[in-house]
Amino acid sequence: MDALRKQASKLREQVAKQQQAVIKQFSGTGYESSDVMVIDEVELQRHQQLEKLYRSTRAGKDFQKDIIRAGESFTAIGYKQIETGTKLSDDCCKYGAENINDNILAKAASVYGDVRKHVEKEQEELIMLLSSQILEPLRAMVNGAPLEDARHLAQRYSRMRHEAETQAAEVSRRQARVRESPIPENVAKLQAAELKMQELRANMAVLGKEASSALAAVEAQQQRLTFQRLVAMVEGEKAYHERVAVLLGEVGAEMVSEKQRKESAPPVFSSENCSEKTTYFLAEVTHAFTAETEKELSLAVGEYVVVRKVSSTGWSEGESRGKAGWFPSAYVEKRHRIPTSNVPTEVF
């Protein structure tokens, strides 16, 4: 009865081992985690180091893939934004060209349309930088041979270690058989098992060093390359936003300046709307004024100007030193009346 129980127990163990082997075969080719001491403490430390490096390089590879996926999404969205922005630029330029009759909105639309083209060009350059300096180097490393070769070495070591673990159990079993029955056949099988164990130990020592060295080199390269690409991405985006901010700042200032200039410009009178009666008065300049257009008149403090028209917009038209033009009404003060030969003597 005891013999049957032992045989059944042995069969269950064999079935369990076969199931584990099948599961490992079809569940992937990762590095097997184990804290079992197969040979000695040195081998266990090497195994733990390989396991750590394997996980680290896998996490690094996954992170690089995350960056690649994000970069591809940025690229797709960026080209869509360029398409939309280019259409807006064309619409703005078209509106400005069709309504060019000194309209503030038309002028602003034209200016913005021109700048929008430069903004889209900046975004296109950012996308090209993202592709050439970030995505391509990361893809090359993710799919590169060094990473896969190093990980394959680690996987081979993991399989060899599992084989050594099984062989160590076989040696223990053969030793027990020899103790129970030290016949030549059992002794020969024990010696063969021990010889195989020695070969596995020697091969593991060589392969373990090779796999550790390869994975450590790949890990260092992963860390360095990924960090450099992240820095390049940050610098590229920063430069892009700074250039766009300058462009939009300039166009915004130009649009506001144009609006202010239009609103504060001297009025324009047609001959039909001019009054037949024109009133004149003499005024002294109290604040200097520098003309910015041909329609304006420069003033110097202390000189006198003959004022001929005064507008409700805060501008006056007059003559001084043989020149005529518009100037701010608040920059002069009326002094006394002057008669003319063509108009009644009247203070305006």
Secondary structure, DSSP 8 states (H G I E B T S, - for coil): -HHHHHHHHHHHHHHHHHHHHHHHHHS-S--------SS-HHHHHHHHHHHHHHHHHHHHHHHHHHHHHHHHHHHHHHHHHHHHHHHHHHHHHHHHHHT-SS-HHHHHHHHHHHHHHHHHHHHHHHHHHIIIIIIHHHHHHHT-HHHHHHHHHHHHHHHHHHHHHHHHHHHHHHHHHHHH---HHHHHHHHHHHHHHHHHHHHHHHHHHHHHHHHHHHHHHHHHHHHHHHHHHHHHHHHHHHHHHHHHHHHHHHHHHHHHHHHHS-----TTTS-S----EEEEE-S-B---STTB--B-TT-EEEEEEE-TTSEEEEEETTEEEEEEGGGEEEEE----SSS-----
